[in-house]
Amino acid sequence: MMKLILSLTLLWMLCSTVGAFTCKDSQKNTTHSCAPNEYCAAAASQGSPGNQQSISCVSSSICDPINQMFSFNFGSYNLTASVKCCKTNSCNSEDVTYPAKQKENDLKCSTCDNCNETVQCVGDQDRCLSGSVATNNTAKKVFGCASKNLCDASSKLNFLSDYLNFTSGPKCCVSSLCNSASTVKLSVAPFLLGLIMLAAC
């Protein structure tokens, strides 16, 4: 009976450690255990802040597929990052290759509220984006281009940049300049005109 209890205890201890692993973290400058729903990640980012390598525990939701590229351009600030996920002890310790330069695509997006300034999207940036971020302890509205996967996983990507620390949004759309306030006003105008005509009848 004692052997059975010891065997079960040992089995429980082994099972409880399955899936537990440690990752390096460049923000905290340490190695620590990730949560069960996290992966290790290493990222190579390039853009207006310069080239940077980042390592961290990240949500598993941004690791499908394991290797991804996230990209945005907010006019004065842009970033493209290759992110590689893995799930073994300290597997994110090696540098990731920086992404290749991306070519312009057909999408243009507004870079500010109620203005005519635009930015040309590149590569995987297939969405126009608007939202608010907290960067350097300051709230800032952002408008520009983004990749679809960045829009989908924006709340999990702040380890790449303060400009992904969203406090509202982001709202993403698929046609050129669809993120400008004037586009929203124009789309509401026919609806309001219809209501006025209906009320006049």
N, C-alpha and C positions, 0 to 999 in steps of 0.2 A: 504493500500500500504506500509506504514511504517513497519507494522508487517511482511509483506512478505520479505522486504529487510533485516530486522533483522534476520528473520528465515534463509534466504539464507546465510547471513554472518556467522551465527553460524554454519550452516551445512558445509560451506566451511572450517571453522576453525577446526572443528572436523575431516573432511576428510583429511586435510593437515597434521594432526598429526598421522593418522593411519599408522602404520609401523615404526614410529620413536620411537626408544628405546635407552637406554643407556647401555653401557657395561663397566666393569672394565678392566683396562689395566695395567699389571704389569711392562711393559717397561717404561710407562710414569707415573706410580704410581698415577693414577687418574681414574675418571669415566667420560666418554664422550659419545656423541651421535654417533652411527654408521651410515654409509651411507645407502641409501635404498637397495643397493645390497650386504649388509654385514650381517653377523650373529655375535653373541657373541660366543667366543670359550674358552674352558679351556683345557689345555693339561698337561699330566704327562709324562715327558721325563726321560729316563735313558740311561746311556752309559758312555763313557770315561770322559765326564765333570762332572759326578755325577748325582744324582737325582734332578729334578727341576720341579716345577709347574709354568706354564705360562698362562696368561689370556690376551685376546685381542679381538678387532674387526677383523674379517677375511672375505675374499671374500666368497660369497655364493658358488662359484665353488668348494671349498674344503669341503663343507658340504653336499655332496650327495654321500653316505648316511650320516646321522647326526653324527654317531659314526664311527670313522675310526682309523686305526693304520698306521703310516708312519714310515719307517725304512730305514736306510742306514748304510754302513760300508765302510769307506775309508782307512782301515788299521790302521793308528794311531789314527783315530777319528771315533767313531761310536755312533749311537743314535737310539733309538726306542721310539716313542711317541704315546700315546693314546690321541686322540683329540675328544672332545665332543662339538657339536654345539647346540645352542639354540637361541630363538628369543623373549625374553621378558626382561624387565628391570633387569639389574644386575644378570641375570640367570647364569652367569659364575663365580659366587663368591665362589662356593664350589670346594674343591679339587677333582681331578679325580684319580681313582685307577691306580697305575702303571702297565704297561703291564707285563705279565708273561714272564719268560725266554724262548727264542725261540730256537728250535732245528735246527741243521744243515740240509740243503737241498742238492740237487745234483749240484748246480751251484757254479762255482769258477770264480773269476774275477781278472783281473790285478789291482794292486794298484799303478802303476807308469808307466810313459812313457818310452818305450824302456828298460824294465828290466824284470827280471824273478820272481819278487815278486807277490804273489797272496794272496787272502783272500777267506775264505770259507763263502759262504752266508748262512743265517739262516732265518727260518720262511717265512715271506711274501716277502723277498728279492728275486725277480724273474727276475731281470734285472741287467746287467752290465752297469756301468755309467762312463762317462768321461765328464769333463767340467772345467771351471775356476770359482773361487769364490773370493770375496773380504772379507777377515777376518782380523781384527786388522789393518786396513788400508794397507793391503798387498794383492797383487794378488797371488793366489795360484792355481795350477792345482790339480784337485782331480780325482781319479779313484777308483772304487770299486763296491760294491753291493748296490742295492736300490730296494724298492718296486715299482710296476708299478704306483700306485697312487701318489707316490712321484715324479716320472718322469713326470707325467701328470700335476701336480700342483706345480712344484718346485718354480716358480716365486712368489707364494703366501704363502710360508712356512718359510720365513726368521724370523718370530717371534719365531720359535723353536730353531734356531741356526744360527750363522754367516756363518757356512759351507753350508747353503742353500741360501746364498746371491749370486746367480750366475751372473757373468758378461758375460759369454758365455756358450752356452749349457743349460742344459746338453744333451748329446747324450746318449740314452739308447738302448741296444740291448739284445737279449734273449738267446744267447748261451754262454757256458763257454769261458772265455778269449776273447770274441768278442770286448772288449774295449781296447785291447792292440794295439800299433802301428804296431807290427809285424804281427798281424792278418790282419790289413788293407792292409799292403804291400803284404802279400801272396794272398789276394783276388784280388789284382790288377794285379799280375804277369801273370796269364793266359791271361788276356785281352791284356797286352802288348806283350806277346809272339805271340798271334794271329795277332796283327797288324804288327809285324816284318815279320811273315811268309807271310802275305798278300802283304806286300811291296816287298818282294823278288820274288814273282811270276811274 
